[in-house]
Amino acid sequence: MPIQGLKVEVKMEIRVKSLKFDATQKLLDYVDKKVSRLSKFDDTLKEIEVTLSLLTEPENKNVKLQTRLYGQDLLIERKAASFEDAVSAAVDAMKEKIVRTKEKKFEA
């Protein structure tokens, strides 16, 4: 029998891949902290994939965030001089995309 008023919080799964390098625990913790905030913008967001990679350009840190929401694939990619800057920029852009996708879903 379900308990009234009890809210069960399901933690969003964050999968991190690092290409061409080994990510430090400090970087992985930073990614987890920043990306986990996205679950506040939509409670149906269950998982997100983060890909960290090195490029040959001067702004050589690349971060890609991928998830699926309301039947749509959402993809954001950002480059910066540091992974932290790229992660922050990608999370901000993904937040906007999640909010827009959610608004479109409930307008229809």
Summary of the structure (lengths in Angstrom):
residues: 108
radius of gyration: 15.5
end to end distance: 34.7
largest distance: 58.4
contacts: 282
relative contact order: 0.17
helix: 38%
strand: 31%
